[in-house]
Amino acid sequence: MDDRAVERPPRPWTPLLAALGLFIGLGGLIYWQWNTLQEREREDSQHRFALEAQDIGQRVMARMQAYEMVLRGVSGLMNGSDRVSPIEWERALDQLQLQDRYPGIQAVAWSRYLSHAQLDDFRAELKADERLDYQVFPEGEREYYLPIDYVSPLDWRNRRVLGFDMLSEAIRLQAIERSLESGDASLSGPVVLRQEIDVNVQQGVLLFLPVFRPGVPLNTVEQRRAALLGTVHGAFRSHDLIEGILGGQARRFDILLRDLQASDAQLLGGEHHANGWKPRFQKHMELPLYGRTWDLEVIGTPEYERGLVDRTGTLGLWAGLAATLLLSILVGGFLHQRERKLQISERAAVALREREERFRLLVERLPVATLLCDDRGRIEMANRSAAELFDCPLNALPGETVLRVLPNIESPKDLQAQLAESDERMVRTLRGESLPVSISLNPLHEGSSYLINLVDLRARKVAEERFRLVVEASPNAIVLVDGLGRIAMVNRQTELLFGYERQVLLGEPVEMLLPDAQRGSHVAMRRGYQAMPEQRRMGSNRELFGQHREGRMIPLEVGLSPIRSGDENLVQAVIIDISERKAAEQKLREQAEQLLLANRYKSEFLANMSHELRTPLNSILILSDQLRQNLAGNLTEKQSKHADIVHRAGSDLLQLINDVLDLAKVESGRMQLKLEPINMQDVLVELDASLRPMAELKGLRLHTQLEAGVPRVIHTDRVRLHQILRNLLSNALKFTDQGEVTLTVGSQGRQDDERELLSFSVRDTGIGIDPAQHEQVFQAFQQIDGSTSRRFGGTGLGLAITRQLVLALDGDISLQSAPGQGSTFTVRLPVQAGPLSVEAPVEGPQRAGDGPPLLIVEDDANFAAVIAEEAHAHGFSSVHCRTGLQALALLQQESFNAVILDILLPDLSGWQLFRRLRAQPNHRHTPVHIISCVPQPVGWNDDGTRYLVKPIGRDELEQVFIELQHGEQHEQALLLVEDVEVEREHYREQLTELGFQVVACADGEQAREAYAQGQFCALVIDLDLPDQDGFALLDSLNQVRPLQGTRVVINTGVDVTQQTLQRLRRYSAVVVRKHGDDTDALCQAVQGFLGDVRAPQPAQARLNPLQGKLILLVDDDVRNVYALTALLDEVGLRVSSAKDGIEAIATYQREPFDLILMDMAMPNMDGYTATRLLKQEHGCVIPIIALTAHAMKGDREKCITAGADDYMAKPIKRDELLALLERWLGMPTIPSPGDGLT
C-alpha cells in the first residue's frame, strides 16, 4: 500500500468563499433588520388607513342622517298647512341652503299622493295656479299616482322630473312601499335619476319620507296608506354625494359603493381601480341605511400613498451593505495571502517526499523480480515481483541472505564472477522449488550495495517447447534456412516427405531438396530473395517440384516468409505436397468432359426432336383453327369457343416447345443467326402493338422510347432481337400489378470494331427481385416463386433463353432490382448501323366509289386497293388513309359506316387509333374490322369488332363485307327513374352515349305509366323517390308486367344493408352507389348488360326451372371458369365470376347471389380465407360449395371448418354438380347425358 504523505490540494477558492460567506451573512442580517422595520411601518400605515376609512363610513352615515332631518323638516312644512303654494315651497327650501350646508344632494321634492278620481281635480288646481307646462307622466291609467309636485332647487336639471309618477317605476315603488310599511324613511336601490342626461351619467338613490294627515291613527299599513298625503324625498347622485361628504379628501381616496340587495348594479365605481391601479390600502365596510345595506370599499389612491412618510428609508440599508462588503474584502485578502504561503511550503515538502518515493516506486513497480542487498549479500529490500517469483510474502525476503535463494553464491561478488560465463541460472524458492531465471547485477554506492534483477524464464521455455511441438505436428514440411542457404531446422514432416533423416539435412544446402537440373540456377534465385526478402507463394501458377531421396519428383507449393532472429536473417519455407490435389483436379477435368458430352447429347436430342414434336401439334393447331373460324357455319357459338380454347391451349404448348427447343439449339451451338437491316422504330411499334392490350387489361402504362443518337436502321437478327425484347417486356407486365413498364433504347457509342453499342433497358414497377436471386432467374426452369400457390405462371425458360440469345448476339444482360422497388433489365448489343432510306412523302386520303362510306386505314397501298375493290363490289364507297394521323383527322370531321384498321402504322399504333375512335360518341358503336399481321391479344374482345390475322384470303374478305351489310345494331330501351332533375339529365346523356334509348321519369307514377306503355331491357331506379320508395315501385312494376328477364340497376345514394340486398334478390338487382358526377360505376354496371340484352332468350329457357338463379363462380383458372359457365348456362343459371377471394368478396357485396361455387386454391386470397370472411364478417347466409382439385383425405373437413356448406372434388361431373345444386337451391335436377367436366 502506498504510504506517501498526501499533499494538501490547493484551495484558491477558500478566501473567496470565506469573504462571500461573511458578506452574505452580515448582509442578510442587515437586510432582515431593515425588512422588519419596513413590515412594521406597513402595519402602522394599514392601521392609520383603516381608521381613516372608518371615519369616512361614519361621515357617510352622519350625512345621510342629516339629509333625513332635512326631509323631516320639509315634511313638517307640508303637514302643518292645508295647502303649500309654490312660492311658499321655494321660500322655505331656500332658507335651508342645501347646496351650502349639505352638499351632495341633487334635489328635495314633494310628491302628492292621488287616486285616479282625484287626478282631474289636481289638474284643475294646476291650471288655477297657471302651471300650464306641468304634465303627469308617464301616461296611462293607474289606480294611484304619486307625481312630483315641487322640487328644489328648481334648475334646468330638476325641472325634468316635475310631473313624474314615482309609482310608475319598480325600484322607487319598492322603496315607497317599504316606507309605508315602516312609517319611517326608506332608501331606494340604485337607479338612474330622471335628472340625468347623456353626459356624465351616474347611479343615484332616493330617500323617501312619507307624510300623513295629522290626527288620524297610523298603527297599521292600511291606516298609514289611507292617511298618506304624499312623500318628500331627496335625490342623490352617487359621485356628487361622496364628493360632497369627503370634500378636499376626495382625491386621496377611491370609493367603491355597492348596494348589497341589488348585486347587478354598482352605485359608485373607483376611478383609479378602473384604470388598472393596484392599491396597497383597501378597506371594506357595510353601512345599514334606511332598510338598505351599502358595501363601502375605501381604496388609497396614488396621491394617498405618496403622502405617506417612509421613516425607515433605504439609505441605511445600502450603507450597511457597503460596510459589510468592505469588511468581506479585507478578510478575503488576508486569507488569500495565508493560503499562498501554505501552498509554497507544502510544495517544497511534497517535492522532497516525491524524490524519496520515486526510487521506491521504481523498484516496486518493476515487472521483474528485484533484490537490493548489501556487500555481504543480505537482502535489504525486495519488490512484489520478487515475492511472487520466490512464492513467499513480501516481508519474508528482507533480512535473508542471497545464499538462501541463489545456491552456491556466498556474496554478490561471487555472483558477478559467475555471470561473466552465463546469465541463466537456477534459483530456489523459499519452499525449495527450482526455477530457471536470467540474472543481472548492478553495483550501487561504489559497491556498498547491489541491485539484482531476476527474469523468470518459465514462460519462454514453455513457448519454445510449444513452438517445437507445433512445428513437429504440422501437416506440412517446414524448413528453416539461414543466411548462407544452409538448413538450420526441419520438422518430422520434412523427413517423411523427402526421405532424409533430420541429422542428414541439418547444415546442408537447401538445394539438395530440389531436382538435379534446378540446383545450379536456384543458388542465384535464393541470393536474390535474401537480398529483398518478402512473403511469397510459389507453385500456384506454375508447376514446382522437389526431389525425393529415391529420386522421384514431388509436386509442391512453397510459401516463403522472412524471419529475423537477433542479428541473423532466416527464411522459413512451408512446403505443401500437392500430389493428391493434382490427382483430384485431373479427375474433375475428366468428369467435366463427360458432363459436357452428356449435355451435348441431350441438346442434340432435343434439337432433332423439333420436327417430331411440331408435326402432330401443327395438325392440332390447323384443325382447331378451322373449327373456331366456323367458315361452314355448322357449329354453334359455344362450339366455336370450345375450339378456340383448344387452339389457344395448343398455342401455349407450342410456345413452351419453342422455348425448350430454342434453349436446346443455343446450348448445342446449332442456332443460326440471320443478320438483316431493321428499322428500330418499326420494332418498337410492333412490340407496342402486340403487348399494349396485355398492359391495358392489367391497367398498366406501357412506354417505348428511342433516345437521340440511336441509329434508325441497324443490322442484327430481327427475330432474335424481337424475341429478347418481347420476353423482357412480357415478364415485366406479368410481374407488375400497378404502375408502368418502360422500354428505352439508347446508344453508348462506338466500339473499337466500329460497331454501335446499343442498350435496351426494360424498367418496371413490379414486385422486384432479391439481389441474392439475381443469378437464379437466368437459369433454366428456375423461378423466384416456385411454390404450388404461386401467383404467376410460366416455365422459367424465358430469361434463360434471353440470356443465351444475348450471348449469341455477342452482347450481355444485367439486372438491377430489389424487393418492392421494381426491376430494370439492361441488354447491351453491338450492332452495325445501316444507311437511312429516304421516305417518300405520304399521300393524302384517297376517296373512291359511291354508297355508304367505309374508312380503310392501311399503309400497304396494294392491300388497301384490294379492300377498296371488294368494298365497291358490295356497294360501299371507300376512303383510304395511309397513316393514323390522317385517319384521326377524318374521324373527327366525318362519320363512317365501318372501319378497316391495320395495327402496324408508320406514325402511331393502331391500338391508339382504335381507342381514340371508341372514345368518340359518334363512333362508339361503329363496326371495326382489324386486319393485321399482329396476332390477336389473348383475352381481348370488343363488341362490334372482328379481328383477322394476315394473310387472309378472298373468301375471308368477302365474309367481312357480308357481315357489314347485315350487321345493323338496334338501340335498346332503358327506363331511368331519378327525382333530381340535374342528375336525371346527366344520367340520360351518359346512358344515351352507351347506345340506349333512354326514357327518363321523375317519380314512381310516371315510371309506371312509361313501363305499361313500352318494353324495356333494363331499369335504372333510385330508391329515394318523392312519392314512394324504390321497393314499392319495383313491386308495382312487377304487377304490371313481370320483371323476369329485365335487368335492374339500383342507383342510390343511401346505404344498402344485407337485408336490402336480400329483398332485391328476387329482381336480380345490381346496386350502384352514387358518387356525384362520377358515373363510371353506373356505366360499368349497365355495360355489362349490353351483350345479354341484344340476344333474345330461347323459348326453352323460359321453361327451365333453374332460370334466373344467380351463381357466383370463384376460380383463378380461365379455362375452368369458361367450362363451368358453359355447363351452368345450359341449365338456365346466370353466372358471375371472380378470379380470387378478394374479388369474390367485392362482387358478393354488389349483387344478390343465390349460391357461391368457391375454388379453394387461388392466389392473393385462397378459398378457405374468403369463405371464412364471408360467413363471419359479411353475414353471408347463402350456400357456399367448396371446389378443390386435391381430393385428399381431410380436404372435406378442412373446407367445412372454414365455413363451406358443402364440398365437391374435381374433376366435376355434370350430374353430380346439378344434383348438388338441386339439393341446395331446392329445385329438381335437370338430367343430361354429360359425362364429366373438369
RAKALIN-V896333 format. One record per residue. N is the residue number from 1. OMEGA is omega in radians with two decimals (* if undefined). Layout:
{{N/OMEGA} {N/OMEGA}}
//
This chain:
{{1/-3.12} {2/-3.10} {3/3.08} {4/3.07} {5/-3.10} {6/3.13} {7/3.11} {8/-3.11} {9/3.11} {10/-3.12} {11/-3.11} {12/-3.10} {13/-3.10} {14/3.11} {15/-3.13} {16/3.14} {17/3.11} {18/3.13} {19/-3.14} {20/3.12} {21/3.11} {22/-3.13} {23/-3.12} {24/-3.12} {25/-3.13} {26/3.14} {27/3.11} {28/3.11} {29/3.13} {30/-3.12} {31/3.14} {32/3.11} {33/-3.13} {34/-3.13} {35/3.10} {36/3.09} {37/3.13} {38/-3.13} {39/3.11} {40/3.13} {41/3.12} {42/3.11} {43/3.10} {44/-3.13} {45/3.12} {46/3.13} {47/3.12} {48/-3.14} {49/3.14} {50/3.11} {51/-3.14} {52/3.13} {53/3.10} {54/3.10} {55/3.13} {56/3.12} {57/3.13} {58/3.14} {59/3.12} {60/-3.11} {61/3.14} {62/-3.12} {63/3.13} {64/3.08} {65/3.09} {66/3.11} {67/3.11} {68/3.13} {69/3.10} {70/-3.12} {71/3.13} {72/3.09} {73/3.11} {74/3.12} {75/3.10} {76/3.10} {77/-3.06} {78/-3.10} {79/-3.05} {80/-3.10} {81/3.11} {82/-3.14} {83/3.11} {84/-3.13} {85/3.11} {86/-3.11} {87/3.11} {88/3.12} {89/-3.08} {90/-3.12} {91/-3.11} {92/-3.11} {93/3.12} {94/3.13} {95/-3.14} {96/3.12} {97/-3.04} {98/-3.06} {99/3.14} {100/-3.05} {101/-3.12} {102/-3.13} {103/3.12} {104/3.13} {105/-3.10} {106/-3.08} {107/2.96} {108/-3.03} {109/3.06} {110/3.12} {111/-3.08} {112/-3.12} {113/-3.05} {114/2.95} {115/-3.12} {116/-3.13} {117/-3.11} {118/-3.00} {119/-3.11} {120/3.10} {121/3.13} {122/3.11} {123/3.10} {124/3.11} {125/3.11} {126/-3.12} {127/3.13} {128/3.11} {129/3.14} {130/3.04} {131/-3.00} {132/-3.10} {133/-3.11} {134/3.11} {135/3.06} {136/3.12} {137/0.02} {138/-3.10} {139/-3.13} {140/-3.12} {141/3.11} {142/-3.09} {143/-3.14} {144/-3.14} {145/3.05} {146/-3.09} {147/3.10} {148/-3.07} {149/3.13} {150/3.07} {151/3.13} {152/-0.09} {153/-3.05} {154/3.10} {155/-3.06} {156/-3.11} {157/-3.07} {158/3.10} {159/-3.09} {160/-3.05} {161/-3.14} {162/3.13} {163/-3.12} {164/-3.14} {165/-3.09} {166/3.14} {167/-3.10} {168/-3.09} {169/-2.92} {170/-3.06} {171/3.12} {172/3.13} {173/-3.13} {174/3.14} {175/-3.12} {176/3.11} {177/-3.13} {178/3.12} {179/3.09} {180/-3.14} {181/-3.10} {182/-3.06} {183/-3.08} {184/-3.13} {185/-3.12} {186/-3.11} {187/3.14} {188/3.01} {189/-3.12} {190/3.09} {191/2.98} {192/-3.06} {193/3.11} {194/3.13} {195/-3.03} {196/3.00} {197/-3.07} {198/-3.08} {199/3.06} {200/-3.14} {201/3.14} {202/2.98} {203/-3.13} {204/3.08} {205/3.13} {206/3.09} {207/-3.04} {208/3.03} {209/-3.10} {210/3.12} {211/-3.06} {212/3.08} {213/-3.12} {214/3.03} {215/3.12} {216/3.12} {217/-3.10} {218/-3.03} {219/-3.08} {220/3.13} {221/-3.11} {222/3.12} {223/-3.14} {224/3.12} {225/-3.13} {226/-3.10} {227/-3.03} {228/3.02} {229/-3.10} {230/3.14} {231/2.90} {232/-3.12} {233/3.04} {234/3.13} {235/-3.06} {236/2.92} {237/-2.93} {238/-3.07} {239/-3.14} {240/-3.13} {241/-3.09} {242/-3.14} {243/3.10} {244/-3.14} {245/-3.05} {246/3.14} {247/-3.10} {248/-3.14} {249/-3.05} {250/-3.11} {251/-3.10} {252/-3.09} {253/3.03} {254/-3.02} {255/3.00} {256/-3.04} {257/3.14} {258/3.03} {259/-3.04} {260/3.10} {261/3.12} {262/-3.02} {263/-3.06} {264/-3.12} {265/-3.13} {266/-3.11} {267/-3.05} {268/3.10} {269/-3.09} {270/-3.13} {271/-3.11} {272/3.13} {273/3.13} {274/-3.11} {275/3.08} {276/-3.14} {277/3.10} {278/-3.01} {279/3.04} {280/-3.04} {281/3.09} {282/3.14} {283/3.09} {284/3.05} {285/3.06} {286/-3.08} {287/3.07} {288/-3.06} {289/2.91} {290/3.08} {291/3.10} {292/3.08} {293/3.13} {294/3.03} {295/-3.10} {296/3.08} {297/-3.13} {298/-3.09} {299/3.08} {300/-3.13} {301/3.07} {302/3.12} {303/3.09} {304/-3.12} {305/3.10} {306/3.14} {307/3.12} {308/-3.12} {309/3.09} {310/-3.06} {311/3.14} {312/3.11} {313/3.12} {314/-3.13} {315/3.13} {316/3.11} {317/-3.09} {318/3.11} {319/3.11} {320/3.12} {321/3.13} {322/3.11} {323/3.10} {324/3.13} {325/-3.14} {326/3.11} {327/3.13} {328/3.13} {329/3.14} {330/-3.14} {331/3.14} {332/3.12} {333/3.12} {334/3.14} {335/3.14} {336/3.12} {337/3.11} {338/-3.14} {339/3.14} {340/3.14} {341/3.11} {342/-3.13} {343/-3.14} {344/-3.13} {345/3.14} {346/3.12} {347/3.13} {348/3.13} {349/3.14} {350/3.13} {351/3.12} {352/3.14} {353/3.14} {354/3.12} {355/3.11} {356/-3.07} {357/-3.04} {358/-3.13} {359/-3.14} {360/3.11} {361/3.14} {362/3.12} {363/-3.07} {364/-3.05} {365/3.14} {366/3.14} {367/3.12} {368/3.11} {369/-3.07} {370/3.09} {371/3.04} {372/-3.08} {373/3.14} {374/-3.07} {375/3.11} {376/3.10} {377/3.10} {378/-3.09} {379/3.11} {380/-3.10} {381/3.08} {382/-3.14} {383/-3.09} {384/3.14} {385/3.11} {386/3.11} {387/3.11} {388/-3.13} {389/-3.09} {390/3.02} {391/-3.14} {392/3.07} {393/-3.09} {394/-3.10} {395/3.14} {396/-3.06} {397/3.13} {398/-3.12} {399/3.10} {400/3.10} {401/3.13} {402/-3.13} {403/-3.11} {404/-3.08} {405/3.13} {406/-3.12} {407/3.07} {408/3.09} {409/-3.13} {410/-3.05} {411/3.09} {412/3.12} {413/3.06} {414/3.13} {415/-3.13} {416/3.13} {417/-3.11} {418/3.14} {419/3.10} {420/-3.13} {421/-3.12} {422/-3.13} {423/3.10} {424/3.13} {425/3.06} {426/3.09} {427/-3.11} {428/3.10} {429/3.12} {430/3.08} {431/3.05} {432/3.13} {433/3.13} {434/-3.10} {435/3.03} {436/3.13} {437/2.98} {438/-2.97} {439/2.98} {440/-3.05} {441/-3.13} {442/3.11} {443/3.12} {444/3.07} {445/3.06} {446/3.04} {447/3.12} {448/3.09} {449/-3.09} {450/3.07} {451/-3.10} {452/3.10} {453/-3.12} {454/-3.14} {455/-3.14} {456/-3.11} {457/-3.09} {458/-3.12} {459/-3.14} {460/3.12} {461/3.12} {462/3.13} {463/3.12} {464/3.13} {465/3.11} {466/3.13} {467/3.13} {468/3.13} {469/3.12} {470/3.14} {471/-3.11} {472/-3.09} {473/-3.10} {474/3.11} {475/3.13} {476/3.07} {477/3.14} {478/-3.12} {479/3.10} {480/-3.05} {481/-3.14} {482/-3.06} {483/3.13} {484/3.11} {485/3.14} {486/-3.12} {487/-3.12} {488/-3.12} {489/3.01} {490/3.08} {491/-3.07} {492/-3.11} {493/3.08} {494/3.11} {495/-3.11} {496/-3.07} {497/-3.04} {498/3.08} {499/3.12} {500/2.98} {501/-3.03} {502/-3.09} {503/3.12} {504/-3.06} {505/-3.05} {506/3.13} {507/3.14} {508/3.07} {509/-3.10} {510/-3.10} {511/-3.13} {512/3.11} {513/-3.09} {514/3.05} {515/-3.09} {516/-3.06} {517/-3.06} {518/-3.05} {519/-3.11} {520/-3.12} {521/-3.07} {522/-3.12} {523/-3.14} {524/3.13} {525/3.13} {526/3.14} {527/3.09} {528/3.12} {529/-3.13} {530/3.08} {531/3.11} {532/-3.07} {533/3.06} {534/3.09} {535/-3.05} {536/3.08} {537/-3.04} {538/3.07} {539/-3.12} {540/-3.12} {541/3.05} {542/-3.08} {543/3.11} {544/-3.05} {545/2.92} {546/-3.08} {547/3.09} {548/3.12} {549/-3.14} {550/3.05} {551/-3.14} {552/-3.11} {553/-3.14} {554/3.07} {555/-3.00} {556/2.80} {557/-3.04} {558/3.02} {559/-3.09} {560/3.11} {561/3.09} {562/3.13} {563/3.10} {564/3.12} {565/-3.07} {566/3.11} {567/-3.05} {568/3.09} {569/-3.14} {570/3.07} {571/3.08} {572/3.12} {573/3.04} {574/-3.02} {575/-3.10} {576/3.08} {577/-3.08} {578/-3.14} {579/-3.13} {580/3.13} {581/3.13} {582/3.13} {583/3.12} {584/3.12} {585/3.12} {586/3.12} {587/3.11} {588/3.11} {589/3.12} {590/3.12} {591/3.12} {592/3.10} {593/3.11} {594/3.11} {595/3.09} {596/3.13} {597/3.13} {598/3.12} {599/3.11} {600/3.10} {601/3.14} {602/-3.13} {603/3.12} {604/3.11} {605/-3.14} {606/3.13} {607/3.13} {608/-3.13} {609/-3.09} {610/-3.10} {611/-3.11} {612/3.12} {613/-3.06} {614/-3.04} {615/3.13} {616/-3.13} {617/3.10} {618/3.11} {619/3.13} {620/-3.10} {621/-3.11} {622/-3.11} {623/3.13} {624/3.10} {625/3.10} {626/3.14} {627/-3.08} {628/3.07} {629/3.08} {630/-3.11} {631/3.13} {632/3.12} {633/-3.12} {634/3.09} {635/3.05} {636/-3.14} {637/3.14} {638/3.10} {639/3.08} {640/3.10} {641/3.07} {642/3.10} {643/3.12} {644/3.09} {645/3.09} {646/-3.13} {647/-3.13} {648/3.08} {649/3.08} {650/3.10} {651/3.08} {652/3.10} {653/3.10} {654/3.12} {655/3.10} {656/3.12} {657/3.12} {658/3.12} {659/-3.13} {660/-3.11} {661/3.08} {662/3.12} {663/3.13} {664/3.13} {665/-3.12} {666/-3.11} {667/-3.14} {668/3.12} {669/-3.08} {670/3.14} {671/3.12} {672/-3.14} {673/3.11} {674/-3.13} {675/-3.13} {676/3.11} {677/3.11} {678/3.11} {679/-3.08} {680/3.12} {681/3.11} {682/3.12} {683/-3.13} {684/3.13} {685/3.12} {686/3.12} {687/3.13} {688/-3.10} {689/-3.07} {690/-3.03} {691/-3.10} {692/3.08} {693/3.10} {694/3.11} {695/-3.11} {696/3.10} {697/3.13} {698/3.14} {699/-3.12} {700/3.06} {701/-3.13} {702/-3.13} {703/2.98} {704/-3.03} {705/3.10} {706/-3.06} {707/3.11} {708/3.12} {709/3.11} {710/3.11} {711/3.14} {712/-3.13} {713/3.11} {714/3.09} {715/3.08} {716/3.11} {717/-3.05} {718/-3.07} {719/-3.10} {720/3.08} {721/3.11} {722/3.13} {723/3.13} {724/-3.07} {725/3.14} {726/3.10} {727/-3.11} {728/-3.14} {729/3.11} {730/3.10} {731/-3.13} {732/3.12} {733/-3.11} {734/-3.03} {735/3.12} {736/3.14} {737/3.12} {738/-3.14} {739/-3.02} {740/3.03} {741/-3.03} {742/3.01} {743/-3.14} {744/3.11} {745/-3.13} {746/3.14} {747/3.11} {748/3.05} {749/-3.11} {750/3.05} {751/-3.14} {752/-3.14} {753/3.08} {754/3.08} {755/3.09} {756/3.07} {757/-3.13} {758/3.07} {759/3.09} {760/-3.09} {761/3.07} {762/-3.09} {763/3.11} {764/3.11} {765/-3.04} {766/-2.97} {767/-3.14} {768/-3.08} {769/3.08} {770/3.14} {771/3.14} {772/-3.09} {773/-3.11} {774/-3.12} {775/-3.09} {776/-3.05} {777/3.14} {778/3.12} {779/-3.09} {780/3.09} {781/3.10} {782/3.09} {783/3.11} {784/-3.14} {785/-3.10} {786/-3.10} {787/-3.09} {788/-3.11} {789/-3.10} {790/-3.07} {791/-2.97} {792/3.13} {793/3.10} {794/-3.09} {795/-3.10} {796/-3.13} {797/-3.00} {798/-3.09} {799/3.09} {800/3.09} {801/-3.14} {802/3.12} {803/3.14} {804/3.12} {805/3.11} {806/3.11} {807/3.11} {808/3.10} {809/3.08} {810/3.14} {811/3.08} {812/-3.12} {813/3.13} {814/-3.07} {815/3.00} {816/-3.07} {817/3.03} {818/-3.12} {819/3.10} {820/-3.08} {821/3.13} {822/-3.10} {823/3.06} {824/3.05} {825/-3.11} {826/3.09} {827/3.10} {828/-3.09} {829/2.99} {830/-3.10} {831/3.08} {832/3.14} {833/-3.14} {834/3.13} {835/3.13} {836/3.14} {837/-3.14} {838/-3.10} {839/3.10} {840/3.12} {841/-3.10} {842/3.11} {843/3.11} {844/3.13} {845/-3.14} {846/-3.13} {847/3.13} {848/3.03} {849/3.11} {850/3.12} {851/3.12} {852/-3.05} {853/3.09} {854/-3.13} {855/3.12} {856/3.12} {857/-3.02} {858/-3.13} {859/3.09} {860/-3.06} {861/-3.12} {862/-3.14} {863/3.09} {864/3.11} {865/3.10} {866/3.14} {867/-3.13} {868/3.12} {869/3.13} {870/3.11} {871/3.14} {872/-3.13} {873/3.14} {874/3.02} {875/3.10} {876/2.90} {877/-3.04} {878/3.00} {879/-3.04} {880/3.04} {881/-3.12} {882/3.12} {883/3.12} {884/-3.13} {885/3.06} {886/-3.13} {887/3.12} {888/3.14} {889/3.14} {890/-3.13} {891/3.10} {892/-3.07} {893/-3.00} {894/3.03} {895/-3.10} {896/3.10} {897/3.13} {898/-3.13} {899/2.98} {900/-2.94} {901/2.97} {902/-3.12} {903/-3.09} {904/3.10} {905/-3.03} {906/-3.04} {907/3.11} {908/-3.09} {909/3.08} {910/3.08} {911/3.10} {912/3.11} {913/-3.14} {914/3.13} {915/3.12} {916/3.13} {917/-3.13} {918/3.13} {919/3.14} {920/-3.07} {921/-3.08} {922/3.11} {923/-3.08} {924/-3.12} {925/3.09} {926/3.10} {927/3.13} {928/3.06} {929/3.13} {930/3.09} {931/-3.03} {932/3.05} {933/3.09} {934/3.13} {935/3.10} {936/-3.14} {937/-3.14} {938/3.09} {939/-3.11} {940/3.11} {941/3.13} {942/3.11} {943/3.11} {944/-3.12} {945/3.07} {946/-3.06} {947/3.09} {948/-3.12} {949/3.08} {950/-0.08} {951/3.09} {952/3.14} {953/-3.14} {954/-3.13} {955/3.12} {956/3.11} {957/3.08} {958/-3.13} {959/3.11} {960/-3.07} {961/3.03} {962/3.11} {963/3.12} {964/-3.14} {965/-3.07} {966/-3.04} {967/-3.14} {968/3.13} {969/-3.12} {970/3.09} {971/3.14} {972/-3.09} {973/-3.13} {974/3.13} {975/-3.13} {976/3.14} {977/-3.10} {978/-3.06} {979/-3.14} {980/-3.00} {981/-3.11} {982/3.13} {983/-3.11} {984/3.13} {985/3.12} {986/3.12} {987/3.14} {988/-3.14} {989/-3.10} {990/-3.10} {991/3.07} {992/3.10} {993/3.10} {994/3.09} {995/3.14} {996/2.94} {997/-2.92} {998/2.97} {999/-3.05} {1000/3.12} {1001/-3.09} {1002/-3.12} {1003/-3.08} {1004/-3.11} {1005/3.09} {1006/-3.13} {1007/3.13} {1008/3.14} {1009/-3.13} {1010/-3.13} {1011/-3.14} {1012/-3.05} {1013/-3.04} {1014/3.09} {1015/-3.10} {1016/3.10} {1017/-3.10} {1018/3.09} {1019/3.01} {1020/-2.94} {1021/2.98} {1022/-3.11} {1023/-3.04} {1024/-3.12} {1025/-3.05} {1026/-3.07} {1027/3.12} {1028/3.12} {1029/-3.06} {1030/3.13} {1031/3.13} {1032/3.12} {1033/3.12} {1034/3.13} {1035/-3.12} {1036/3.10} {1037/3.12} {1038/3.08} {1039/3.09} {1040/3.11} {1041/-3.08} {1042/-3.11} {1043/-3.14} {1044/-3.09} {1045/3.10} {1046/-3.14} {1047/-3.10} {1048/3.07} {1049/3.09} {1050/-3.13} {1051/-2.95} {1052/3.07} {1053/3.14} {1054/3.12} {1055/-3.13} {1056/-3.10} {1057/3.09} {1058/3.10} {1059/3.11} {1060/3.10} {1061/3.12} {1062/3.12} {1063/3.13} {1064/-3.06} {1065/-3.05} {1066/3.11} {1067/-3.13} {1068/-3.05} {1069/3.02} {1070/-3.09} {1071/3.10} {1072/-3.14} {1073/3.13} {1074/3.10} {1075/3.09} {1076/3.14} {1077/-3.11} {1078/-3.12} {1079/-3.11} {1080/-3.11} {1081/3.12} {1082/-3.14} {1083/3.14} {1084/3.13} {1085/-3.12} {1086/3.14} {1087/3.11} {1088/-3.13} {1089/-2.97} {1090/-3.11} {1091/-3.09} {1092/-3.03} {1093/-3.10} {1094/-3.08} {1095/3.11} {1096/3.12} {1097/3.08} {1098/-3.09} {1099/-3.12} {1100/-3.10} {1101/-3.11} {1102/3.13} {1103/-3.09} {1104/-3.12} {1105/3.10} {1106/-3.07} {1107/3.03} {1108/3.11} {1109/-3.06} {1110/-3.10} {1111/3.00} {1112/3.14} {1113/-3.07} {1114/-3.13} {1115/-3.12} {1116/-3.13} {1117/-3.07} {1118/-3.12} {1119/3.07} {1120/3.12} {1121/-3.11} {1122/-3.09} {1123/3.14} {1124/3.11} {1125/3.11} {1126/3.13} {1127/-3.10} {1128/3.09} {1129/-3.11} {1130/-3.11} {1131/3.02} {1132/3.10} {1133/3.03} {1134/-2.99} {1135/2.91} {1136/-3.05} {1137/3.04} {1138/-3.02} {1139/3.08} {1140/-3.08} {1141/-3.13} {1142/3.14} {1143/3.12} {1144/3.13} {1145/3.13} {1146/3.14} {1147/3.12} {1148/-3.11} {1149/-3.10} {1150/-3.01} {1151/3.13} {1152/-3.11} {1153/3.08} {1154/-3.11} {1155/-3.13} {1156/2.98} {1157/-2.96} {1158/2.97} {1159/-3.05} {1160/-3.09} {1161/-3.12} {1162/3.08} {1163/3.07} {1164/3.06} {1165/-3.09} {1166/-3.07} {1167/3.13} {1168/-3.13} {1169/-3.12} {1170/3.13} {1171/-3.13} {1172/3.13} {1173/3.13} {1174/-3.09} {1175/-2.99} {1176/-3.01} {1177/-3.07} {1178/3.04} {1179/-3.11} {1180/3.14} {1181/3.14} {1182/-3.10} {1183/3.04} {1184/3.14} {1185/-3.13} {1186/3.07} {1187/3.13} {1188/-3.13} {1189/-3.08} {1190/-3.12} {1191/3.14} {1192/3.12} {1193/-3.14} {1194/3.14} {1195/-3.12} {1196/3.14} {1197/3.13} {1198/3.13} {1199/-3.13} {1200/3.11} {1201/3.14} {1202/3.11} {1203/3.13} {1204/3.13} {1205/3.11} {1206/-2.94} {1207/3.07} {1208/-3.11} {1209/3.05} {1210/0.05} {1211/-3.04} {1212/3.05} {1213/-3.02} {1214/-3.08} {1215/3.14} {1216/3.13} {1217/-3.13} {1218/3.08} {1219/3.10} {1220/3.11} {1221/3.12} {1222/-3.13} {1223/-3.08} {1224/-3.14} {1225/3.07} {1226/-3.12} {1227/3.12} {1228/-3.12} {1229/3.08} {1230/-3.07} {1231/3.11} {1232/-3.14} {1233/-3.12} {1234/-3.07} {1235/-3.13} {1236/-3.10} {1237/3.13} {1238/*}}
//
